[in-house]
Amino acid sequence: MAFWFIVPVLFILAVGIVLLVYLPSGASEEQINVEFWFRQLYELWARITNTDPSSLAVTFSTLWGYITAIGYLLTVLGIALVVYSTVRLFHLRKREDEAYAPLMLASADTATNKRWIHIQELMESGKPSEWREAIIESDIMLDDMLREQGYHGAGVGERLKSVERADFNTLNDAWEAHKVRNQIAHEGSSFDLSQTLAQRTIARYEAVFREFHAI
């Protein structure tokens, strides 16, 4: 019974929309009256089904009431769907921000900035001894940064081994810079540190510090 009722409703709605869309521009007032056309379609359906319109249980006004109620219901459901989707999208964006936020220090404090400024001043001198000091000081900063990030180990080398490559884009820079620091520490003044190598090494440390907003 419910299916029998839905079919004519859909038929009437579909034909009514088509008629309204394709009505000639010079149509009379009676022709453009929506209720008139729905009544005509309603009576047409009654003739097609060999049913006396006066004997139908559902009158035209009742049918129009059902159509209006369905329209309101669909509107309410549409608004609810939009609100639900907006809320879900907001929570999804928030979770994505939390999941993919870069691992970083809370902020670069004043003491850290002063240390980096001091390293830059050492690099600006023309003395290889001060270049060595700048590299050693940078490695100490790297060790402090790794410890604050929660990496464990005895020294920079051990901490770098515990790093997940996906969490550390400049991991290769950190390793290469640390290798130069080890050569300076083990060979001392006999290690031939050129200005180019010193500058390249400091640049590697700087890339690491900037990734984690340490400077």
DRENKOL-22129 format. One line per field, with one value per residue (C-alpha): x, y, z. Coordinates in steps of 0.05 Angstrom, whole numbers. Layout:
xx = [X	...];
yy = [Y	...];
zz = [Z	...];
! end
This chain:
xx = [0	56	91	26	22	95	93	38	70	137	101	62	124	166	114	97	170	176	114	137	204	178	115	113	131	62	23	-42	-51	-88	-32	22	-19	20	-41	-81	-29	-21	-96	-97	-42	-77	-141	-101	-70	-140	-164	-102	-114	-190	-206	-260	-224	-281	-271	-197	-179	-125	-153	-113	-105	-81	-33	-5	3	44	88	99	115	165	197	205	232	284	304	314	354	397	412	429	475	512	521	545	594	621	633	666	711	732	751	787	828	846	869	910	944	961	985	1028	1053	1129	1169	1201	1225	1176	1217	1287	1307	1353	1412	1409	1408	1468	1506	1491	1511	1577	1587	1576	1626	1677	1666	1675	1747	1804	1832	1825	1828	1764	1731	1746	1716	1653	1644	1654	1605	1554	1560	1547	1484	1463	1472	1429	1376	1373	1367	1310	1275	1276	1330	1372	1444	1515	1532	1510	1528	1486	1427	1429	1427	1360	1329	1274	1293	1221	1222	1288	1294	1365	1392	1446	1469	1474	1516	1564	1574	1585	1638	1678	1672	1700	1759	1775	1768	1812	1865	1869	1910	1938	1871	1873	1808	1798	1751	1706	1698	1686	1632	1599	1599	1568	1516	1497	1488	1447	1400	1388	1375	1327	1287	1273	1267	1326	1351];
yy = [0	48	33	47	115	135	119	169	222	215	214	277	313	294	313	377	400	385	425	484	485	480	524	576	646	672	623	646	656	589	554	578	561	505	479	476	432	386	378	361	310	281	271	243	190	172	161	120	75	72	101	152	214	225	156	163	162	213	280	330	375	317	297	367	367	302	333	396	354	312	376	403	337	334	406	390	328	367	421	367	333	398	413	342	344	412	388	324	363	409	351	316	378	385	313	320	382	344	282	316	377	380	358	421	457	503	564	588	618	678	636	592	652	681	616	615	688	671	613	660	709	654	635	707	707	683	635	560	551	592	554	490	522	541	470	440	490	474	400	415	453	393	347	393	396	321	311	361	325	261	222	178	156	171	231	257	194	148	197	202	126	126	177	156	182	201	248	281	311	337	273	266	338	322	260	295	354	308	269	333	349	280	290	356	325	264	296	365	417	366	362	407	446	491	551	518	455	496	538	476	442	502	506	434	448	509	468	420	476	511	448	442	517	517	582];
zz = [0	18	-49	-87	-54	-67	-142	-159	-115	-151	-218	-203	-177	-238	-290	-252	-253	-327	-342	-301	-335	-405	-399	-455	-434	-454	-412	-380	-305	-302	-339	-291	-229	-194	-157	-222	-256	-197	-194	-268	-259	-198	-238	-296	-251	-226	-298	-315	-255	-271	-203	-189	-161	-112	-83	-69	5	-5	-28	-67	-7	35	-20	-24	51	47	-7	35	97	58	32	103	127	72	87	161	144	95	148	199	149	135	209	223	165	187	258	234	186	242	287	230	214	288	292	228	256	320	282	230	268	262	323	349	410	445	427	417	483	491	517	455	409	444	435	361	353	387	339	280	308	314	241	218	244	200	252	242	318	325	269	308	370	331	307	376	406	352	368	441	420	378	438	481	428	419	494	499	442	484	447	493	489	512	468	401	362	405	405	329	323	360	313	265	196	181	241	224	154	166	197	144	158	232	219	170	217	277	238	227	300	318	271	305	374	357	314	347	311	263	229	168	173	113	114	62	104	167	133	103	171	207	151	165	240	222	178	236	286	239	225	299	310	358	330];
! end
